[in-house]
Amino acid sequence: MPASQEQSTLRTLSRLYTYARPAMPRIYGATAVSLVASLVSLAIPQVLQVLIDGPLAQGDSAQIWPVALVILALGVLEAILIALRRVLVLTPGTHIEASMRNSLYRHLQELPVEFHDRWPSGQLLSRAVSDLNMIRRWLSFGVVIIVVNVVTIIIGFIILLSLNGVLGLIFAVASIPVLVYSYVFEGRYSNAARRSQDQVGDLATSVEESVHGIRVLKAFGRGPFALSKFERQAERLRGTEIEKAKAIANIWLWLLLIPDVAFAVCLVVGVYLASVGQATVGDLVAFFATATVLLFPVQSMGYFLAMTFDAKTATSRFFDVLDSENTIVDPEVPTSILNPRGRLTFDDVHFRYQDAPQSHDDLLNGIDLVVEPGETMALVGLTGSGKSTLTALTTRLYDVNSGRVMLDGIDIRDLSKVEVRTNIAMAFEDATLFSASVRENLVLGRPDASEEEVAEAIAIAQAQFVYDLPEGLDTRVGEEGLSLSGGQRQRLALARAVTAKPRVLVLDDPLSALDVDTEALVEAALRRVLASTTALIVAHRPSTVALADRVALLQNGRVTAVGTHADLLAHNDHYRYVISSFDEEEVTA
């Protein structure tokens, strides 16, 4: 995973403006309303000064009630303004969060498979949930209160200095160590916050892997091992959270202690000034009432600073994903195939995975292969020879490093991804289904497929078991289809590929989980489909090879031989070796 380049807090958070722009009028309004509420709270002590030095000092009871009513009105106004602030910011924050989450999901769908190979799913999940939730809370609440608190503190200090210069100066001097420690706090807390949120992602990954692999863990009795690993990660996260808590506790110590000490010193000095006639009782009441109003803005700064640094970290993590380059994109002016025939060509194709050692040869090291329209080509080779990788290049799950993959003579990079994936459909050995109905899974590649076409695909894949499910085609399958057997999942995945009615059908050993009798029925039905469809089939069984018109032998990153099964069996030693290994696998099975 890429680590974000260190940036200032302001610069990092400013990147949120793109998403927050539609909500800014209401955020500005909430800030203004909240600021007026703070000014109202600062005005109350000044009215108290008038009350004490005026009607109360003069014993004029008739003037007390009007002033008291003014104080009551200011208090009610402050409460109304605070409620209005909450109304203004509550809805926009959720809209911003939804917009950012949609943007993240959209980008994840666009990013190449190579990105997902490198990023743990738990890290992506934590960014889509906890990080965006943190950003929403900061935009809806934190940023407004921080701005209002800063302005309130500045105005409040001006009022304190105007009420009594000596006492105001004491408060101003006392604020200096708070500012210094706040600067130190940013560095300590930001590092811990980043580690904490990364560790949350790692923990989510462990939970997800354990849940998905629960059958394996139980089968091998490795539950205690998984628990031990989880406990170690949780303990590291706990340690980081304690580190954050200590940093917050330290700044809270300063934010609570220094104002209280300044308050006590001012109280002593204020009493002395009043005793020598340099301050009135009303001055002191107004001063200390104003100072009390300022206590919350000052003391809450620790909490809001921590929230701000958490939001900075969350923003940085969010843009870690958004800044990831999508290398598989549509051309500026896509070419189009008007009457696709399905001729699939690999022209000097080279490919290596991004994290492969540079000292190693390319996994695919100059593939040259042509599959003619309507032809069925079987692709065979030893384990690790690159068969599945080659098939993944046909739909641009990965892009070639050099060379070309062509459809009807056109480089697929010159076509839109939609057109490529409309004309070429895949069925994988590891059949993945989604938490949706059987019908929704079957028409994933062609949502407008008719009921007759779906029924035909089900028959070809020998997936008639779907009609016996509790709600037939409307039955929802469990997460990743794990409520079904491996063979059932493979048959549904094959039916999904057939339903798409592509010009080219790419099958990555889609029958490996089927029993011999079912496989024979599927192969017989597939022959009818493949009679008019170009097909590239990764074969691990002799029976799958028998479906093919020709066979391509993959060896050392190259296609070393192409011919009929009989010709290769008669003249190619390596092909005979590969086929014999198939036989051994079947005997073992």
C-alpha positions in Angstrom: 0.0 0.0 0.0 1.3 3.5 -0.7 1.9 5.8 2.1 0.7 9.3 1.7 3.3 12.0 1.3 3.4 14.0 4.5 1.4 17.2 4.1 0.3 20.0 6.3 -3.0 19.4 8.1 -4.6 22.4 6.3 -3.4 21.3 2.8 -4.6 17.7 3.4 -8.1 18.8 4.7 -8.5 21.3 1.9 -8.8 18.4 -0.6 -12.2 17.7 0.9 -13.5 21.0 -0.6 -14.4 19.3 -3.9 -16.9 17.1 -2.1 -18.0 19.6 0.5 -18.6 22.5 -2.1 -22.4 21.8 -2.5 -22.8 21.9 1.3 -20.6 24.9 2.0 -23.5 27.4 2.1 -25.1 25.5 4.9 -21.7 25.0 6.7 -21.0 28.7 6.3 -24.5 29.4 7.7 -24.0 27.1 10.6 -20.7 28.7 11.4 -22.3 32.2 11.3 -25.2 31.1 13.5 -22.8 29.4 16.0 -20.6 32.5 16.0 -23.6 34.7 16.8 -24.6 32.3 19.6 -21.0 32.7 21.1 -21.2 36.4 20.8 -24.5 36.3 22.6 -23.0 34.3 25.4 -20.1 36.9 25.6 -22.7 39.7 25.8 -24.4 38.3 28.9 -21.5 39.1 31.3 -21.5 42.7 30.0 -25.2 43.0 30.8 -24.4 41.6 34.3 -21.9 44.4 34.7 -24.5 47.0 33.9 -26.9 45.3 36.3 -24.4 45.2 39.2 -22.9 48.6 38.8 -26.2 50.2 38.0 -29.6 49.1 39.5 -28.1 46.8 42.2 -25.4 49.4 43.3 -28.0 52.1 43.4 -30.7 50.0 45.0 -33.2 50.8 42.1 -35.3 47.7 42.1 -37.5 49.0 39.3 -34.6 48.7 36.9 -33.6 45.2 37.9 -36.4 43.4 36.1 -35.8 44.9 32.6 -32.1 44.0 32.8 -32.9 40.5 34.1 -35.4 40.0 31.2 -32.6 41.0 28.7 -30.4 38.3 30.2 -33.2 35.8 29.9 -33.8 36.8 26.3 -30.1 36.5 25.4 -30.0 33.0 27.0 -33.1 31.8 25.0 -31.6 33.3 21.8 -28.4 31.4 22.4 -30.2 28.1 22.8 -32.3 28.7 19.6 -29.1 29.5 17.6 -27.4 26.4 18.8 -30.4 24.2 17.8 -30.4 26.0 14.4 -26.7 25.2 13.9 -27.4 21.5 14.4 -30.2 21.6 11.9 -28.0 23.3 9.3 -25.1 20.9 9.5 -26.8 17.5 10.1 -28.1 16.7 6.6 -25.2 18.1 4.5 -22.7 16.0 6.4 -24.5 12.8 5.4 -24.7 13.9 1.8 -20.9 14.6 1.7 -20.2 11.2 3.2 -22.5 9.4 0.7 -20.8 11.3 -2.2 -17.3 10.4 -1.0 -18.3 6.7 -0.5 -19.8 6.5 -3.9 -16.7 8.1 -5.4 -14.5 5.6 -3.6 -16.6 2.6 -4.7 -16.7 3.9 -8.3 -12.9 4.3 -8.3 -12.4 0.8 -6.8 -14.6 -0.6 -9.6 -12.5 1.1 -12.2 -9.0 0.3 -10.8 -7.3 -2.7 -12.4 -7.2 -6.1 -10.8 -3.5 -5.6 -10.1 -4.5 -2.9 -7.5 -6.8 -5.3 -5.7 -4.1 -7.9 -5.7 -1.9 -5.6 -3.6 -4.5 -4.0 -1.3 -6.1 -6.0 1.6 -9.9 -5.8 1.5 -10.0 -4.8 5.2 -8.0 -1.7 4.5 -10.4 -0.7 1.8 -13.4 -1.5 4.0 -12.1 0.6 6.9 -11.6 3.6 4.5 -15.1 3.2 3.1 -16.7 3.1 6.6 -14.8 4.3 9.6 -12.6 6.9 7.8 -15.5 8.5 6.0 -17.6 8.5 9.2 -14.8 10.4 10.9 -14.6 12.9 8.0 -18.4 13.5 8.2 -18.3 14.2 11.9 -15.5 16.6 11.5 -17.2 18.5 8.6 -20.5 18.6 10.3 -19.3 19.5 13.8 -15.5 19.8 14.3 -14.7 22.4 11.7 -17.6 24.6 12.7 -16.8 24.5 16.4 -13.0 25.0 15.8 -13.6 28.2 13.8 -16.2 29.5 16.2 -14.0 28.7 19.2 -10.9 30.5 17.8 -13.0 33.6 17.0 -14.7 33.4 20.4 -11.3 33.2 22.2 -9.9 36.1 20.2 -13.0 38.3 20.9 -13.1 37.1 24.5 -9.5 38.1 25.1 -10.2 41.6 23.6 -13.1 42.0 26.0 -11.0 40.8 29.0 -8.3 43.3 28.1 -10.9 46.1 27.8 -12.5 45.2 31.1 -9.1 45.2 33.0 -5.8 45.4 31.3 -3.8 43.7 34.1 -6.1 40.7 34.5 -6.5 40.4 30.7 -2.7 40.3 30.3 -2.4 37.5 32.9 -4.8 35.4 30.8 -3.0 36.2 27.6 0.4 35.2 29.0 -1.1 32.0 30.3 -2.2 31.0 26.8 1.3 30.9 25.4 2.3 27.4 26.8 -1.1 26.1 25.6 -0.3 27.2 22.0 3.2 25.7 22.3 2.0 22.3 23.5 -0.8 22.2 20.9 2.0 22.4 18.2 3.9 19.5 19.8 0.6 17.6 20.2 0.0 17.6 16.4 3.1 15.7 15.6 2.7 13.1 18.3 -1.0 12.5 17.8 -0.9 12.5 14.0 1.6 9.7 13.8 -0.4 7.6 16.3 -3.7 8.3 14.5 -2.3 7.1 11.2 -0.9 3.9 12.8 -4.2 3.3 14.6 -6.4 3.6 11.5 -4.0 1.4 9.4 -4.2 -1.2 12.2 -8.0 -1.0 12.2 -7.8 -1.9 8.5 -5.4 -4.9 9.2 -7.8 -6.1 11.9 -10.7 -5.9 9.6 -8.7 -7.9 7.0 -8.0 -10.6 9.6 -11.7 -10.9 10.5 -12.8 -11.1 6.9 -10.2 -13.8 6.1 -11.2 -15.8 9.2 -14.9 -15.6 8.3 -14.3 -16.5 4.6 -11.9 -19.3 5.6 -13.9 -20.6 8.5 -14.3 -24.0 6.9 -10.5 -24.4 6.4 -9.8 -23.2 10.0 -12.3 -25.7 11.4 -11.2 -28.5 9.2 -7.5 -28.2 10.3 -8.3 -27.2 13.9 -6.5 -23.9 13.4 -9.1 -21.7 15.2 -6.7 -21.1 18.2 -4.0 -20.1 15.7 -6.3 -17.5 14.0 -7.4 -16.3 17.4 -3.8 -15.9 18.6 -3.0 -13.8 15.4 -6.1 -11.7 15.9 -5.2 -11.1 19.6 -1.7 -9.9 18.7 -3.1 -7.5 16.2 -5.8 -6.3 18.6 -3.1 -5.8 21.3 -1.0 -3.7 18.9 -4.1 -1.6 18.1 -4.9 -1.3 21.9 -1.3 -0.1 22.5 -1.7 2.5 19.8 -5.0 3.7 21.1 -3.4 4.0 24.6 -0.7 6.1 23.0 -3.4 8.3 21.5 -5.2 8.5 24.8 -2.0 9.6 26.6 -1.4 12.3 24.1 -5.0 13.6 24.5 -4.7 13.3 28.3 -1.5 15.4 28.3 -3.0 18.2 26.3 -6.1 18.1 28.4 -3.9 18.5 31.5 -2.5 21.7 30.1 -5.9 22.9 28.8 -7.5 22.4 32.2 -4.6 23.3 34.5 -3.4 26.6 32.9 -6.8 28.3 32.6 -7.7 27.3 36.2 -4.3 28.6 37.5 -4.8 31.8 35.5 -8.3 32.1 36.9 -7.0 31.7 40.5 -4.2 34.3 40.0 -6.7 36.7 38.4 -9.1 36.2 41.3 -6.4 37.2 43.8 -5.2 40.1 41.8 -8.8 41.2 41.0 -9.8 41.3 44.7 -6.7 43.4 45.4 -7.6 45.8 42.6 -11.1 46.1 43.8 -9.9 46.8 47.4 -7.7 49.7 46.2 -10.5 51.1 44.0 -8.9 50.2 40.6 -11.9 47.9 39.7 -15.5 47.8 40.5 -17.5 44.8 41.6 -19.3 44.9 38.3 -15.9 44.9 36.4 -14.8 41.8 38.3 -18.1 39.9 37.8 -18.1 40.7 34.1 -14.4 39.7 33.8 -14.8 36.4 35.5 -18.1 35.6 33.8 -16.5 36.3 30.5 -13.5 34.2 31.5 -16.0 31.4 32.4 -17.6 31.6 29.0 -14.1 31.2 27.5 -13.3 28.1 29.5 -15.2 25.7 27.2 -13.7 27.0 24.0 -10.2 26.8 25.5 -10.6 23.5 27.2 -12.5 21.8 24.3 -9.7 22.6 21.9 -7.9 19.4 22.8 -10.8 17.3 21.8 -11.3 19.2 18.5 -7.6 19.2 17.7 -7.6 15.4 18.1 -10.7 15.2 15.9 -9.0 17.4 13.3 -5.9 15.2 13.2 -8.0 12.1 13.0 -9.9 13.7 10.1 -6.6 14.6 8.4 -5.5 11.0 8.7 -8.8 9.7 7.4 -8.6 12.2 4.5 -5.1 11.1 3.7 -6.1 7.4 3.7 -9.1 8.2 1.5 -7.0 9.9 -1.1 -4.4 7.1 -0.9 -7.0 5.1 -2.9 -8.4 8.0 -5.0 -4.9 8.9 -6.1 -4.1 5.4 -7.2 -3.8 5.6 -11.0 -6.2 3.6 -13.2 -3.9 2.2 -15.8 -6.6 0.4 -17.7 -8.7 3.1 -19.3 -10.8 3.7 -22.4 -9.1 5.4 -25.4 -10.0 9.0 -26.1 -11.7 8.0 -29.3 -12.7 4.3 -29.1 -12.8 2.2 -32.2 -15.9 0.1 -32.7 -16.5 -3.4 -34.2 -19.7 -3.2 -36.3 -20.1 -6.9 -37.1 -17.9 -8.8 -34.6 -16.8 -12.2 -35.8 -14.8 -13.3 -32.8 -11.2 -13.7 -34.2 -8.9 -13.6 -31.1 -5.2 -12.9 -31.7 -2.2 -12.7 -29.3 0.6 -10.9 -31.1 4.0 -11.1 -29.3 2.4 -10.7 -25.9 4.6 -10.1 -22.9 3.4 -9.8 -19.3 4.8 -9.8 -15.8 3.1 -9.0 -12.5 4.1 -5.7 -11.0 5.7 -7.3 -7.9 7.6 -10.0 -9.8 11.4 -9.9 -9.3 13.1 -8.0 -12.2 15.7 -10.7 -12.5 13.0 -13.2 -13.6 11.8 -13.5 -17.2 8.3 -12.3 -18.1 5.6 -14.8 -17.1 4.3 -14.5 -20.7 7.4 -14.0 -22.9 6.2 -13.5 -26.4 2.9 -15.3 -26.9 1.8 -15.7 -30.5 -1.6 -17.4 -31.0 -4.6 -17.0 -33.3 -8.1 -18.4 -32.4 -10.2 -18.3 -35.6 -14.0 -17.3 -35.5 -16.1 -20.2 -34.3 -13.0 -22.2 -33.3 -12.5 -23.8 -29.9 -8.9 -23.7 -28.7 -7.8 -25.5 -25.6 -4.9 -24.0 -23.7 -2.7 -26.6 -21.8 0.5 -26.4 -19.8 2.0 -27.3 -16.5 0.9 -25.5 -13.3 2.3 -22.0 -13.2 2.9 -21.7 -16.9 0.6 -18.7 -17.2 -2.6 -20.1 -18.6 -5.0 -18.2 -16.3 -3.0 -15.0 -16.7 -3.2 -15.3 -20.5 -7.0 -15.6 -20.3 -7.2 -12.6 -18.0 -5.6 -10.4 -20.6 -8.5 -11.0 -23.0 -10.9 -8.8 -21.1 -8.3 -6.4 -19.9 -8.3 -7.5 -16.3 -4.6 -6.8 -16.8 -3.0 -5.1 -19.7 -0.1 -6.5 -21.6 3.4 -5.0 -21.0 4.1 -5.2 -24.7 2.6 -6.8 -27.7 -1.1 -6.9 -28.5 -4.3 -8.8 -27.8 -6.6 -8.3 -30.8 -10.3 -8.9 -31.5 -11.1 -9.1 -35.2 -7.8 -7.5 -35.9 -8.3 -4.5 -33.6 -6.2 -4.0 -30.5 -8.6 -4.4 -27.5 -6.9 -1.3 -26.0 -8.4 0.7 -28.9 -11.9 -0.5 -27.9 -14.0 0.7 -25.0 -13.9 -1.7 -22.0 -17.6 -2.1 -22.3 -17.3 -3.3 -25.9 -14.5 -5.6 -25.1 -16.4 -7.2 -22.2 -19.6 -7.4 -24.1 -17.9 -9.4 -26.9 -15.7 -11.5 -24.6 -17.1 -13.3 -21.5 -15.2 -15.3 -18.9 -16.0 -18.1 -16.5 -13.4 -18.7 -13.8 -12.3 -21.9 -12.0 -13.0 -20.1 -8.7 -16.6 -19.3 -9.3 -17.7 -16.2 -7.4 -21.4 -15.4 -6.9 -22.9 -12.4 -5.2 -25.3 -12.0 -2.4 -28.3 -11.7 -4.7 -30.9 -13.9 -6.3 -29.9 -16.7 -8.7 -31.5 -14.7 -11.6 -29.5 -11.6 -10.8 -26.3 -13.6 -10.7 -27.1 -15.2 -14.1 -27.9 -12.0 -16.0 -24.9 -10.1 -14.5 -23.2 -9.9 -17.9 -26.4 -9.2 -19.8 -29.2 -7.7 -17.7 -31.7 -7.7 -20.7 -31.5 -11.4 -21.2 -34.9 -13.1 -21.7 -36.3 -15.9 -19.6 -35.9 -18.3 -22.5 -32.2 -17.3 -22.8 -31.6 -17.8 -19.1 -33.4 -21.2 -19.2 -31.2 -22.2 -22.1 -28.0 -21.2 -20.3 -29.2 -23.1 -17.2 -29.8 -26.2 -19.3 -26.4 -26.0 -21.0 -24.6 -25.7 -17.7 -26.7 -28.5 -16.2 -27.8 -26.1 -13.4 -31.4 -27.3 -13.3 -31.0 -27.6 -9.5 -31.9 -23.9 -9.3 -35.5 -24.8 -9.9 -35.5 -26.9 -6.8 -34.3 -24.1 -4.5 -36.9 -22.7 -2.1 -37.8 -19.7 -4.3 -36.4 -21.0 -7.6 -34.5 -18.3 -9.6 -35.5 -15.8 -7.0 -33.7 -17.6 -4.2 -30.9 -15.4 -2.7 -27.6 -17.2 -2.5 -25.3 -16.5 0.5 -22.2 -14.4 0.5 -20.0 -15.5 -2.4 -22.4 -18.3 -3.0 -21.0 -20.3 -0.2 -24.5 -21.7 0.6 -24.1 -23.8 -2.6 -21.6 -26.6 -3.3 -18.5 -25.9 -5.4 -20.0 -27.8 -8.4 -23.2 -25.8 -8.2 -21.3 -22.5 -8.1 -19.3 -23.5 -11.1 -22.3 -24.4 -13.1 -24.0 -21.1 -12.3 -20.8 -19.2 -13.2 -20.7 -21.1 -16.5 -24.4 -20.4 -17.1 -23.7 -16.7 -16.4 -21.0 -16.6 -19.1 -23.3 -18.4 -21.6 -26.2 -16.1 -20.8 -24.0 -13.1 -21.9 -24.0 -14.6 -25.5 -20.5 -13.3 -26.3 -18.6 -13.6 -29.6 -15.7 -15.1 -27.6 -16.1 -17.3 -24.6 -13.1 -17.7 -22.3 -13.3 -20.6 -19.9 -10.6 -20.9 -17.1 -11.1 -24.6 -16.2 -14.8 -24.0 -15.3 -15.6 -27.7 -14.8 -13.0 -28.7 -12.3 -15.5 -29.2 -9.4 -18.0 -31.3 -11.4 -18.3 -35.0 -11.2 -17.6 -37.1 -14.3 -21.2 -37.7 -15.3 -22.2 -34.0 -14.9 -19.1 -32.9 -16.7 -20.0 -35.2 -19.7 -23.5 -33.6 -19.9 -22.1 -30.1 -19.7 -19.5 -30.8 -22.4 -22.1 -32.3 -24.7 -24.3 -29.2 -24.3 -21.3 -26.9 -24.7 -20.5 -28.4 -28.0 -23.7 -26.9 -29.4 -22.8 -23.5 -28.0 -19.2 -23.6 -29.1 -20.2 -24.6 -32.7 -20.8 -20.9 -33.4 -18.8 -19.2 -30.7 -15.0 -18.6 -30.5 -13.7 -20.3 -27.4 -10.5 -20.3 -25.4 -10.5 -23.0 -22.8 -7.9 -23.6 -20.1 -7.9 -27.4 -19.8 -6.7 -29.5 -16.9 -8.5 -32.7 -18.0 -8.2 -34.8 -21.2 -12.1 -34.6 -21.5 -11.9 -30.8 -21.7 -9.2 -31.1 -24.3 -11.6 -33.3 -26.3 -14.0 -30.3 -26.7 -11.3 -28.4 -28.7 -10.7 -28.1 -32.4 -7.1 -27.4 -31.7 -4.8 -27.3 -28.7 -2.1 -24.7 -27.8 0.7 -25.8 -25.6 2.1 -23.2 -23.2 5.7 -23.7 -22.1 8.3 -21.3 -20.6 6.1 -18.3 -21.3 5.5 -19.2 -25.0 3.2 -21.1 -27.1 5.5 -23.9 -28.3 3.1 -25.9 -30.3 -0.4 -25.7 -31.8 -2.3 -28.5 -33.4 -5.0 -31.2 -32.9 -4.9 -33.3 -29.8 -3.9 -36.4 -31.9 -1.1 -34.6 -33.7 0.4 -33.2 -30.6 0.1 -36.5 -28.7 1.9 -38.2 -31.6 4.7 -35.7 -32.1 5.3 -33.6 -29.0 7.1 -35.1 -25.9 6.2 -32.2 -23.6 2.6 -32.4 -24.6 2.5 -36.1 -23.8 4.1 -35.3 -20.4 1.4 -32.6 -19.7 -1.4 -34.9 -20.7 0.0 -37.7 -18.6 0.0 -35.4 -15.6 -3.7 -34.8 -16.3 -4.3 -38.5 -16.1 -2.5 -38.7 -12.8 -4.6 -35.9 -11.4 -7.8 -37.7 -12.4 -6.6 -41.0 -10.9 -5.6 -39.2 -7.7 -9.0 -37.5 -7.6 
